[in-house]
Amino acid sequence: MLIMIALMREPFLSTSAIARSAWWSWSGGLFGAIYIAILIMLLPRIGTFAIVVLIVIGQVIQVAPIGTSRFLSPRGVSVLISEILRVWIPCKIIGIGLYATKGAIAVSFGWLSHGNRYNG
């Protein structure tokens, strides 16, 4: 990104562009920073898998009202159902598969046996 900024002939951000923009146009950066801070605080408490599931669920729920003009219309409901079937369920299956693989590896190396706790 820095290379692209350096190669651009026009200034990346000018004071006139800042003056012309609405106050709410900068809210995306603020909300993004708050979102990342919340994720960082939640990560040690609920774990990576739960964070990823919450992100995917949020995106699936968000796509229906954005992708269609009427969320509760038959079209909006069908979009939501198709996103759940095509995105959320496969992500859930992949996550369960990863946890099962992790458990199988832990058992095969004996990391779950009593007295031999894995600290890696």
The first five atom37 places (N, CA, C, CB, O) and aatype in JSON, in Angstrom:
{
  "aatype": [12, 10, 9, 12, 9, 0, 10, 12, 1, 6, 14, 13, 10, 15, 16, 15, 0, 9, 0, 1, 15, 0, 17, 17, 15, 17, 15, 7, 7, 10, 13, 7, 0, 9, 18, 9, 0, 9, 10, 9, 12, 10, 10, 14, 1, 9, 7, 16, 13, 0, 9, 19, 19, 10, 9, 19, 9, 7, 5, 19, 9, 5, 19, 0, 14, 9, 7, 16, 15, 1, 13, 10, 15, 14, 1, 7, 19, 15, 19, 10, 9, 15, 6, 9, 10, 1, 19, 17, 9, 14, 4, 11, 9, 9, 7, 9, 7, 10, 18, 0, 16, 11, 7, 0, 9, 0, 19, 15, 13, 7, 17, 10, 15, 8, 7, 2, 1, 18, 2, 7],
  "atom_mask": [
    [1, 1, 1, 1, 1],
    [1, 1, 1, 1, 1],
    [1, 1, 1, 1, 1],
    [1, 1, 1, 1, 1],
    [1, 1, 1, 1, 1],
    [1, 1, 1, 1, 1],
    [1, 1, 1, 1, 1],
    [1, 1, 1, 1, 1],
    [1, 1, 1, 1, 1],
    [1, 1, 1, 1, 1],
    [1, 1, 1, 1, 1],
    [1, 1, 1, 1, 1],
    [1, 1, 1, 1, 1],
    [1, 1, 1, 1, 1],
    [1, 1, 1, 1, 1],
    [1, 1, 1, 1, 1],
    [1, 1, 1, 1, 1],
    [1, 1, 1, 1, 1],
    [1, 1, 1, 1, 1],
    [1, 1, 1, 1, 1],
    [1, 1, 1, 1, 1],
    [1, 1, 1, 1, 1],
    [1, 1, 1, 1, 1],
    [1, 1, 1, 1, 1],
    [1, 1, 1, 1, 1],
    [1, 1, 1, 1, 1],
    [1, 1, 1, 1, 1],
    [1, 1, 1, 0, 1],
    [1, 1, 1, 0, 1],
    [1, 1, 1, 1, 1],
    [1, 1, 1, 1, 1],
    [1, 1, 1, 0, 1],
    [1, 1, 1, 1, 1],
    [1, 1, 1, 1, 1],
    [1, 1, 1, 1, 1],
    [1, 1, 1, 1, 1],
    [1, 1, 1, 1, 1],
    [1, 1, 1, 1, 1],
    [1, 1, 1, 1, 1],
    [1, 1, 1, 1, 1],
    [1, 1, 1, 1, 1],
    [1, 1, 1, 1, 1],
    [1, 1, 1, 1, 1],
    [1, 1, 1, 1, 1],
    [1, 1, 1, 1, 1],
    [1, 1, 1, 1, 1],
    [1, 1, 1, 0, 1],
    [1, 1, 1, 1, 1],
    [1, 1, 1, 1, 1],
    [1, 1, 1, 1, 1],
    [1, 1, 1, 1, 1],
    [1, 1, 1, 1, 1],
    [1, 1, 1, 1, 1],
    [1, 1, 1, 1, 1],
    [1, 1, 1, 1, 1],
    [1, 1, 1, 1, 1],
    [1, 1, 1, 1, 1],
    [1, 1, 1, 0, 1],
    [1, 1, 1, 1, 1],
    [1, 1, 1, 1, 1],
    [1, 1, 1, 1, 1],
    [1, 1, 1, 1, 1],
    [1, 1, 1, 1, 1],
    [1, 1, 1, 1, 1],
    [1, 1, 1, 1, 1],
    [1, 1, 1, 1, 1],
    [1, 1, 1, 0, 1],
    [1, 1, 1, 1, 1],
    [1, 1, 1, 1, 1],
    [1, 1, 1, 1, 1],
    [1, 1, 1, 1, 1],
    [1, 1, 1, 1, 1],
    [1, 1, 1, 1, 1],
    [1, 1, 1, 1, 1],
    [1, 1, 1, 1, 1],
    [1, 1, 1, 0, 1],
    [1, 1, 1, 1, 1],
    [1, 1, 1, 1, 1],
    [1, 1, 1, 1, 1],
    [1, 1, 1, 1, 1],
    [1, 1, 1, 1, 1],
    [1, 1, 1, 1, 1],
    [1, 1, 1, 1, 1],
    [1, 1, 1, 1, 1],
    [1, 1, 1, 1, 1],
    [1, 1, 1, 1, 1],
    [1, 1, 1, 1, 1],
    [1, 1, 1, 1, 1],
    [1, 1, 1, 1, 1],
    [1, 1, 1, 1, 1],
    [1, 1, 1, 1, 1],
    [1, 1, 1, 1, 1],
    [1, 1, 1, 1, 1],
    [1, 1, 1, 1, 1],
    [1, 1, 1, 0, 1],
    [1, 1, 1, 1, 1],
    [1, 1, 1, 0, 1],
    [1, 1, 1, 1, 1],
    [1, 1, 1, 1, 1],
    [1, 1, 1, 1, 1],
    [1, 1, 1, 1, 1],
    [1, 1, 1, 1, 1],
    [1, 1, 1, 0, 1],
    [1, 1, 1, 1, 1],
    [1, 1, 1, 1, 1],
    [1, 1, 1, 1, 1],
    [1, 1, 1, 1, 1],
    [1, 1, 1, 1, 1],
    [1, 1, 1, 1, 1],
    [1, 1, 1, 0, 1],
    [1, 1, 1, 1, 1],
    [1, 1, 1, 1, 1],
    [1, 1, 1, 1, 1],
    [1, 1, 1, 1, 1],
    [1, 1, 1, 0, 1],
    [1, 1, 1, 1, 1],
    [1, 1, 1, 1, 1],
    [1, 1, 1, 1, 1],
    [1, 1, 1, 1, 1],
    [1, 1, 1, 0, 1]
  ],
  "atom_positions": [
    [[0.82, -1.17, 0.0], [0.0, 0.0, 0.0], [0.88, 1.25, 0.0], [-0.94, -0.01, 1.2], [0.58, 2.23, -0.69]],
    [[1.95, 1.22, 0.78], [2.84, 2.38, 0.8], [3.48, 2.61, -0.55], [3.91, 2.2, 1.87], [3.72, 3.76, -0.93]],
    [[3.78, 1.54, -1.28], [4.36, 1.69, -2.62], [3.35, 2.37, -3.55], [4.78, 0.3, -3.19], [3.71, 3.25, -4.32]],
    [[2.09, 1.96, -3.47], [1.06, 2.57, -4.3], [0.88, 4.05, -3.96], [-0.27, 1.83, -4.15], [0.69, 4.87, -4.86]],
    [[0.93, 4.39, -2.7], [0.81, 5.79, -2.3], [1.98, 6.59, -2.86], [0.76, 5.92, -0.76], [1.8, 7.71, -3.34]],
    [[3.19, 6.01, -2.79], [4.36, 6.71, -3.31], [4.29, 6.88, -4.83], [5.63, 5.96, -2.92], [4.78, 7.87, -5.35]],
    [[3.7, 5.92, -5.53], [3.62, 5.98, -6.98], [2.49, 6.86, -7.51], [3.47, 4.62, -7.52], [2.49, 7.22, -8.68]],
    [[1.55, 7.19, -6.66], [0.41, 8.01, -7.11], [0.9, 9.43, -7.41], [-0.71, 8.04, -6.02], [1.7, 9.99, -6.66]],
    [[0.4, 9.99, -8.49], [0.81, 11.33, -8.88], [0.08, 12.4, -8.07], [0.57, 11.55, -10.37], [0.63, 13.47, -7.8]],
    [[-1.15, 12.12, -7.7], [-1.92, 13.07, -6.91], [-1.62, 12.84, -5.43], [-3.44, 12.94, -7.2], [-1.27, 11.73, -5.04]],
    [[-1.77, 13.85, -4.62], [-1.56, 13.64, -3.18], [-2.59, 12.66, -2.64], [-1.64, 14.99, -2.41], [-3.75, 12.67, -3.04]],
    [[-2.14, 11.83, -1.73], [-3.01, 10.79, -1.17], [-4.16, 11.41, -0.38], [-2.2, 9.85, -0.28], [-5.31, 10.98, -0.52]],
    [[-3.85, 12.39, 0.43], [-4.88, 13.0, 1.26], [-4.57, 14.49, 1.35], [-4.93, 12.35, 2.69], [-3.53, 14.9, 1.87]],
    [[-5.46, 15.28, 0.83], [-5.24, 16.72, 0.85], [-6.18, 17.37, 1.86], [-5.45, 17.33, -0.55], [-7.2, 16.8, 2.24]],
    [[-5.82, 18.57, 2.28], [-6.67, 19.27, 3.24], [-8.0, 19.65, 2.62], [-5.96, 20.52, 3.76], [-9.01, 19.72, 3.32]],
    [[-8.02, 19.9, 1.31], [-9.3, 20.23, 0.68], [-10.23, 19.01, 0.64], [-9.07, 20.75, -0.74], [-11.44, 19.16, 0.78]],
    [[-9.66, 17.82, 0.46], [-10.48, 16.6, 0.48], [-11.04, 16.36, 1.87], [-9.66, 15.39, 0.03], [-12.18, 15.93, 2.02]],
    [[-10.24, 16.64, 2.88], [-10.72, 16.48, 4.26], [-11.83, 17.48, 4.54], [-9.57, 16.67, 5.27], [-12.83, 17.14, 5.18]],
    [[-11.67, 18.71, 4.07], [-12.68, 19.75, 4.31], [-13.98, 19.44, 3.57], [-12.14, 21.12, 3.87], [-15.06, 19.77, 4.07]],
    [[-13.91, 18.83, 2.39], [-15.12, 18.53, 1.61], [-15.87, 17.31, 2.14], [-14.76, 18.3, 0.17], [-17.07, 17.18, 1.89]],
    [[-15.2, 16.43, 2.86], [-15.86, 15.19, 3.29], [-16.74, 15.44, 4.51], [-14.81, 14.1, 3.61], [-16.48, 16.33, 5.32]],
    [[-17.77, 14.64, 4.6], [-18.7, 14.74, 5.74], [-18.05, 14.13, 6.98], [-20.04, 14.03, 5.42], [-17.14, 13.3, 6.86]],
    [[-18.5, 14.53, 8.14], [-17.92, 14.04, 9.38], [-18.09, 12.53, 9.52], [-18.55, 14.75, 10.58], [-17.21, 11.85, 10.04]],
    [[-19.23, 12.01, 9.04], [-19.51, 10.59, 9.21], [-18.68, 9.72, 8.26], [-20.99, 10.33, 8.98], [-18.62, 8.51, 8.44]],
    [[-18.04, 10.32, 7.25], [-17.24, 9.51, 6.34], [-15.98, 8.97, 7.01], [-16.85, 10.33, 5.11], [-15.35, 8.04, 6.51]],
    [[-15.61, 9.54, 8.13], [-14.45, 9.06, 8.88], [-14.85, 8.06, 9.96], [-13.7, 10.24, 9.5], [-13.98, 7.53, 10.66]],
    [[-16.13, 7.8, 10.11], [-16.59, 6.9, 11.18], [-16.17, 5.46, 10.95], [-18.1, 6.98, 11.3], [-16.05, 4.7, 11.91]],
    [[-15.95, 5.05, 9.7], [-15.53, 3.68, 9.42], [-14.22, 3.33, 10.09], [0.0, 0.0, 0.0], [-14.06, 2.22, 10.62]],
    [[-13.27, 4.25, 10.08], [-11.99, 4.02, 10.74], [-12.15, 3.91, 12.24], [0.0, 0.0, 0.0], [-11.52, 3.06, 12.88]],
    [[-12.98, 4.77, 12.82], [-13.22, 4.73, 14.26], [-13.91, 3.44, 14.66], [-14.07, 5.93, 14.69], [-13.49, 2.77, 15.6]],
    [[-14.97, 3.07, 13.93], [-15.67, 1.83, 14.25], [-14.79, 0.61, 14.02], [-16.95, 1.72, 13.43], [-14.86, -0.37, 14.76]],
    [[-13.95, 0.66, 12.98], [-13.02, -0.44, 12.73], [-12.02, -0.61, 13.87], [0.0, 0.0, 0.0], [-11.72, -1.73, 14.27]],
    [[-11.51, 0.5, 14.38], [-10.57, 0.44, 15.5], [-11.24, -0.11, 16.76], [-9.98, 1.83, 15.79], [-10.65, -0.91, 17.48]],
    [[-12.48, 0.32, 17.01], [-13.23, -0.21, 18.15], [-13.48, -1.7, 17.98], [-14.57, 0.54, 18.32], [-13.34, -2.47, 18.94]],
    [[-13.84, -2.13, 16.78], [-14.09, -3.54, 16.47], [-12.85, -4.39, 16.73], [-14.55, -3.71, 15.01], [-12.94, -5.43, 17.37]],
    [[-11.69, -3.94, 16.24], [-10.45, -4.68, 16.44], [-10.09, -4.73, 17.92], [-9.3, -4.04, 15.65], [-9.65, -5.77, 18.41]],
    [[-10.28, -3.62, 18.65], [-9.98, -3.61, 20.08], [-10.86, -4.59, 20.84], [-10.16, -2.2, 20.65], [-10.39, -5.3, 21.73]],
    [[-12.15, -4.65, 20.49], [-13.06, -5.6, 21.14], [-12.64, -7.03, 20.83], [-14.51, -5.36, 20.69], [-12.65, -7.88, 21.73]],
    [[-12.28, -7.31, 19.58], [-11.83, -8.66, 19.23], [-10.58, -9.05, 20.0], [-11.57, -8.77, 17.73], [-10.46, -10.19, 20.45]],
    [[-9.65, -8.13, 20.14], [-8.42, -8.42, 20.88], [-8.72, -8.71, 22.34], [-7.42, -7.25, 20.77], [-8.11, -9.59, 22.94]],
    [[-9.66, -7.97, 22.93], [-10.01, -8.21, 24.33], [-10.79, -9.52, 24.51], [-10.83, -7.05, 24.87], [-10.64, -10.19, 25.53]],
    [[-11.61, -9.89, 23.52], [-12.41, -11.11, 23.63], [-11.62, -12.38, 23.33], [-13.6, -11.03, 22.71], [-11.95, -13.45, 23.83]],
    [[-10.58, -12.27, 22.52], [-9.85, -13.45, 22.05], [-9.37, -14.36, 23.18], [-8.68, -13.02, 21.23], [-9.61, -15.56, 23.1]],
    [[-8.71, -13.86, 24.23], [-8.26, -14.77, 25.28], [-9.41, -15.37, 26.09], [-7.33, -14.05, 26.22], [-9.26, -16.43, 26.7]],
    [[-10.55, -14.71, 26.09], [-11.67, -15.19, 26.91], [-12.52, -16.24, 26.2], [-12.55, -14.04, 27.3], [-12.93, -17.22, 26.83]],
    [[-12.78, -16.06, 24.91], [-13.68, -17.01, 24.25], [-13.0, -17.86, 23.17], [-14.83, -16.27, 23.63], [-13.59, -18.82, 22.69]],
    [[-11.78, -17.51, 22.79], [-11.03, -18.35, 21.87], [-11.18, -17.96, 20.4], [0.0, 0.0, 0.0], [-12.11, -17.25, 20.02]],
    [[-10.25, -18.43, 19.62], [-10.19, -18.09, 18.2], [-11.4, -18.64, 17.45], [-8.91, -18.63, 17.58], [-11.98, -17.93, 16.62]],
    [[-11.77, -19.87, 17.71], [-12.89, -20.49, 16.99], [-14.17, -19.69, 17.19], [-13.09, -21.93, 17.45], [-14.89, -19.42, 16.23]],
    [[-14.44, -19.31, 18.43], [-15.67, -18.54, 18.71], [-15.62, -17.17, 18.03], [-15.86, -18.37, 20.22], [-16.65, -16.69, 17.55]],
    [[-14.45, -16.55, 18.01], [-14.32, -15.25, 17.33], [-14.63, -15.41, 15.84], [-12.89, -14.67, 17.52], [-15.38, -14.61, 15.28]],
    [[-14.06, -16.43, 15.21], [-14.28, -16.64, 13.78], [-15.76, -16.93, 13.51], [-13.4, -17.8, 13.24], [-16.33, -16.42, 12.55]],
    [[-16.37, -17.75, 14.36], [-17.79, -18.07, 14.19], [-18.64, -16.81, 14.33], [-18.23, -19.14, 15.22], [-19.57, -16.6, 13.55]],
    [[-18.33, -15.96, 15.31], [-19.1, -14.73, 15.49], [-18.93, -13.8, 14.29], [-18.66, -14.02, 16.77], [-19.89, -13.15, 13.87]],
    [[-17.73, -13.73, 13.74], [-17.5, -12.88, 12.56], [-18.31, -13.4, 11.37], [-16.0, -12.84, 12.2], [-18.95, -12.62, 10.67]],
    [[-18.27, -14.71, 11.15], [-18.99, -15.29, 10.01], [-20.5, -15.12, 10.19], [-18.65, -16.78, 9.85], [-21.19, -14.77, 9.24]],
    [[-21.0, -15.36, 11.39], [-22.43, -15.19, 11.65], [-22.84, -13.73, 11.42], [-22.79, -15.62, 13.09], [-23.88, -13.46, 10.83]],
    [[-22.01, -12.81, 11.88], [-22.3, -11.4, 11.66], [-22.35, -11.04, 10.19], [0.0, 0.0, 0.0], [-23.21, -10.27, 9.76]],
    [[-21.43, -11.6, 9.41], [-21.43, -11.32, 7.98], [-22.63, -11.95, 7.29], [-20.14, -11.83, 7.35], [-23.21, -11.34, 6.39]],
    [[-23.01, -13.14, 7.7], [-24.17, -13.8, 7.09], [-25.44, -13.02, 7.4], [-24.3, -15.24, 7.6], [-26.28, -12.84, 6.52]],
    [[-25.59, -12.55, 8.62], [-26.78, -11.79, 8.99], [-26.78, -10.44, 8.3], [-26.85, -11.61, 10.52], [-27.84, -9.92, 7.93]],
    [[-25.6, -9.86, 8.11], [-25.52, -8.54, 7.5], [-25.76, -8.56, 6.0], [-24.17, -7.94, 7.78], [-26.21, -7.55, 5.45]],
    [[-25.47, -9.65, 5.32], [-25.54, -9.68, 3.86], [-26.98, -9.58, 3.34], [-24.88, -10.94, 3.34], [-27.2, -9.02, 2.27]],
    [[-27.93, -10.1, 4.05], [-29.31, -10.09, 3.55], [-29.88, -8.68, 3.44], [-30.19, -10.93, 4.45], [-30.42, -8.34, 2.39]],
    [[-29.8, -7.84, 4.48], [-30.35, -6.5, 4.3], [-29.55, -5.63, 3.33], [-30.44, -5.81, 5.63], [-30.11, -4.74, 2.69]],
    [[-28.26, -5.87, 3.21], [-27.46, -5.08, 2.28], [-27.67, -5.57, 0.86], [-25.96, -5.15, 2.66], [-27.8, -4.76, -0.06]],
    [[-27.71, -6.87, 0.66], [-27.86, -7.44, -0.67], [-29.25, -7.3, -1.25], [0.0, 0.0, 0.0], [-29.4, -7.28, -2.48]],
    [[-30.24, -7.19, -0.43], [-31.62, -7.02, -0.9], [-32.21, -5.79, -0.23], [-32.5, -8.28, -0.6], [-31.77, -5.39, 0.84]],
    [[-33.18, -5.2, -0.88], [-33.74, -3.97, -0.32], [-34.69, -4.23, 0.84], [-34.46, -3.19, -1.4], [-34.89, -3.36, 1.68]],
    [[-35.26, -5.4, 0.89], [-36.21, -5.71, 1.96], [-35.78, -6.98, 2.67], [-37.66, -5.85, 1.41], [-35.81, -8.07, 2.09]],
    [[-35.39, -6.83, 3.93], [-34.83, -7.94, 4.69], [-35.83, -9.07, 4.9], [-34.32, -7.46, 6.02], [-35.48, -10.24, 4.75]],
    [[-37.06, -8.75, 5.25], [-38.04, -9.78, 5.56], [-38.9, -10.17, 4.36], [-38.93, -9.32, 6.69], [-39.88, -10.9, 4.51]],
    [[-38.55, -9.68, 3.19], [-39.28, -10.1, 1.99], [-38.88, -11.54, 1.66], [-38.98, -9.14, 0.79], [-37.88, -12.03, 2.17]],
    [[-39.64, -12.22, 0.82], [-39.25, -13.58, 0.44], [-37.84, -13.64, -0.16], [-40.25, -14.14, -0.57], [-37.11, -14.6, 0.08]],
    [[-37.46, -12.6, -0.92], [-36.11, -12.57, -1.51], [-35.06, -12.43, -0.41], [-35.99, -11.41, -2.52], [-34.03, -13.11, -0.45]],
    [[-35.3, -11.55, 0.57], [-34.35, -11.36, 1.66], [-34.16, -12.61, 2.49], [0.0, 0.0, 0.0], [-33.04, -12.96, 2.87]],
    [[-35.26, -13.29, 2.78], [-35.19, -14.53, 3.55], [-34.46, -15.62, 2.76], [-36.61, -15.01, 3.93], [-33.68, -16.38, 3.33]],
    [[-34.71, -15.69, 1.45], [-34.03, -16.71, 0.65], [-32.53, -16.43, 0.56], [-34.63, -16.77, -0.76], [-31.72, -17.36, 0.56]],
    [[-32.15, -15.15, 0.5], [-30.72, -14.81, 0.49], [-30.09, -15.2, 1.82], [-30.51, -13.3, 0.22], [-28.99, -15.76, 1.84]],
    [[-30.76, -14.9, 2.92], [-30.24, -15.26, 4.24], [-30.08, -16.77, 4.38], [-31.15, -14.71, 5.35], [-29.06, -17.24, 4.87]],
    [[-31.07, -17.51, 3.97], [-31.0, -18.98, 4.05], [-29.88, -19.52, 3.18], [-32.34, -19.62, 3.65], [-29.15, -20.42, 3.59]],
    [[-29.74, -18.99, 1.96], [-28.68, -19.48, 1.08], [-27.3, -19.15, 1.65], [-28.83, -18.9, -0.32], [-26.38, -19.95, 1.52]],
    [[-27.15, -17.99, 2.28], [-25.86, -17.65, 2.88], [-25.56, -18.55, 4.08], [-25.84, -16.18, 3.31], [-24.41, -18.94, 4.29]],
    [[-26.58, -18.87, 4.85], [-26.37, -19.79, 5.97], [-25.93, -21.15, 5.45], [-27.66, -19.93, 6.83], [-25.02, -21.76, 6.0]],
    [[-26.57, -21.62, 4.38], [-26.24, -22.94, 3.84], [-24.89, -22.95, 3.13], [-27.31, -23.39, 2.88], [-24.18, -23.95, 3.2]],
    [[-24.53, -21.85, 2.45], [-23.3, -21.84, 1.66], [-22.1, -21.31, 2.42], [-23.5, -21.01, 0.44], [-20.96, -21.6, 2.03]],
    [[-22.3, -20.55, 3.49], [-21.17, -19.96, 4.19], [-21.07, -20.48, 5.62], [-21.29, -18.43, 4.2], [-20.05, -21.05, 6.0]],
    [[-22.12, -20.29, 6.41], [-22.02, -20.58, 7.83], [-21.85, -22.06, 8.12], [-23.24, -20.06, 8.52], [-20.98, -22.44, 8.89]],
    [[-22.66, -22.88, 7.51], [-22.58, -24.33, 7.79], [-21.24, -24.91, 7.33], [-23.74, -25.08, 7.09], [-20.63, -25.66, 8.09]],
    [[-20.74, -24.6, 6.12], [-19.41, -25.12, 5.76], [-18.31, -24.63, 6.7], [-19.07, -24.73, 4.33], [-17.4, -25.39, 7.02]],
    [[-18.38, -23.37, 7.14], [-17.37, -22.88, 8.08], [-17.46, -23.63, 9.4], [-17.53, -21.37, 8.32], [-16.44, -23.94, 10.02]],
    [[-18.66, -23.91, 9.84], [-18.85, -24.67, 11.07], [-18.28, -26.07, 10.94], [-20.34, -24.74, 11.44], [-17.61, -26.57, 11.85]],
    [[-18.53, -26.71, 9.81], [-18.01, -28.07, 9.57], [-16.49, -28.06, 9.53], [-18.58, -28.65, 8.25], [-15.85, -28.95, 10.09]],
    [[-15.91, -27.07, 8.86], [-14.46, -26.96, 8.81], [-13.89, -26.75, 10.21], [-14.03, -25.81, 7.87], [-12.88, -27.37, 10.57]],
    [[-14.51, -25.89, 10.99], [-14.05, -25.65, 12.36], [-14.12, -26.88, 13.23], [0.0, 0.0, 0.0], [-13.19, -27.16, 13.99]],
    [[-15.2, -27.62, 13.12], [-15.33, -28.87, 13.9], [-14.27, -29.87, 13.44], [-16.76, -29.49, 13.73], [-13.68, -30.58, 14.26]],
    [[-14.03, -29.91, 12.13], [-12.98, -30.8, 11.61], [-11.6, -30.43, 12.13], [0.0, 0.0, 0.0], [-10.79, -31.3, 12.45]],
    [[-11.33, -29.12, 12.22], [-10.04, -28.68, 12.75], [-9.89, -29.04, 14.22], [-9.87, -27.18, 12.56], [-8.83, -29.48, 14.65]],
    [[-10.96, -28.86, 15.0], [-10.91, -29.24, 16.4], [-10.73, -30.76, 16.55], [-12.18, -28.79, 17.12], [-9.98, -31.21, 17.42]],
    [[-11.4, -31.54, 15.72], [-11.24, -32.99, 15.78], [-9.82, -33.39, 15.41], [-12.25, -33.68, 14.85], [-9.25, -34.29, 16.04]],
    [[-9.24, -32.74, 14.41], [-7.87, -33.02, 14.03], [-6.91, -32.67, 15.16], [-7.5, -32.25, 12.76], [-5.98, -33.42, 15.45]],
    [[-7.14, -31.53, 15.79], [-6.3, -31.13, 16.92], [-6.39, -32.16, 18.04], [-6.73, -29.74, 17.44], [-5.37, -32.52, 18.63]],
    [[-7.61, -32.63, 18.33], [-7.77, -33.65, 19.37], [-7.11, -34.95, 19.0], [0.0, 0.0, 0.0], [-6.49, -35.6, 19.86]],
    [[-7.22, -35.36, 17.74], [-6.58, -36.61, 17.3], [-5.06, -36.51, 17.4], [-6.98, -36.94, 15.87], [-4.41, -37.47, 17.81]],
    [[-4.51, -35.38, 17.05], [-3.06, -35.2, 17.16], [-2.64, -35.21, 18.62], [-2.62, -33.88, 16.49], [-1.63, -35.83, 18.97]],
    [[-3.4, -34.55, 19.48], [-3.07, -34.52, 20.9], [-3.11, -35.91, 21.5], [-4.03, -33.61, 21.65], [-2.24, -36.26, 22.3]],
    [[-4.09, -36.71, 21.13], [-4.19, -38.07, 21.64], [-3.06, -38.94, 21.1], [-5.55, -38.69, 21.27], [-2.47, -39.73, 21.84]],
    [[-2.75, -38.79, 19.81], [-1.71, -39.64, 19.21], [-0.33, -39.35, 19.79], [-1.68, -39.44, 17.7], [0.5, -40.26, 19.87]],
    [[-0.06, -38.13, 20.2], [1.23, -37.8, 20.8], [1.21, -37.96, 22.32], [1.63, -36.39, 20.44], [2.23, -37.74, 22.97]],
    [[0.08, -38.32, 22.88], [-0.01, -38.55, 24.31], [-0.05, -37.27, 25.13], [0.0, 0.0, 0.0], [0.28, -37.29, 26.32]],
    [[-0.43, -36.17, 24.53], [-0.45, -34.9, 25.25], [-1.59, -34.82, 26.24], [-0.55, -33.75, 24.27], [-1.61, -33.95, 27.11]],
    [[-2.56, -35.73, 26.13], [-3.7, -35.69, 27.02], [-3.59, -36.7, 28.16], [-4.95, -35.94, 26.26], [-4.49, -36.79, 28.99]],
    [[-2.51, -37.47, 28.2], [-2.36, -38.47, 29.27], [-2.04, -37.77, 30.58], [-1.25, -39.5, 28.91], [-1.45, -36.68, 30.6]],
    [[-2.43, -38.39, 31.68], [-2.21, -37.81, 33.0], [-0.72, -37.78, 33.32], [-2.98, -38.6, 34.08], [0.01, -38.73, 33.05]],
    [[-0.29, -36.7, 33.9], [1.1, -36.57, 34.29], [2.03, -36.14, 33.18], [0.0, 0.0, 0.0], [3.2, -35.85, 33.44]],
    [[1.55, -36.08, 31.95], [2.37, -35.68, 30.84], [1.68, -34.53, 30.1], [2.64, -36.89, 29.89], [1.23, -34.67, 28.97]],
    [[1.6, -33.41, 30.79], [0.86, -32.28, 30.22], [1.72, -31.53, 29.2], [0.39, -31.33, 31.33], [2.89, -31.23, 29.45]],
    [[1.13, -31.25, 28.08], [1.83, -30.52, 27.04], [1.77, -29.03, 27.33], [1.22, -30.83, 25.65], [0.69, -28.47, 27.54]],
    [[2.91, -28.39, 27.35], [2.97, -26.97, 27.66], [3.42, -26.15, 26.46], [3.91, -26.73, 28.83], [3.98, -25.07, 26.65]],
    [[3.2, -26.61, 25.24], [3.67, -25.9, 24.06], [2.72, -24.91, 23.61], [0.0, 0.0, 0.0], [2.97, -24.22, 22.62]]
  ]
}
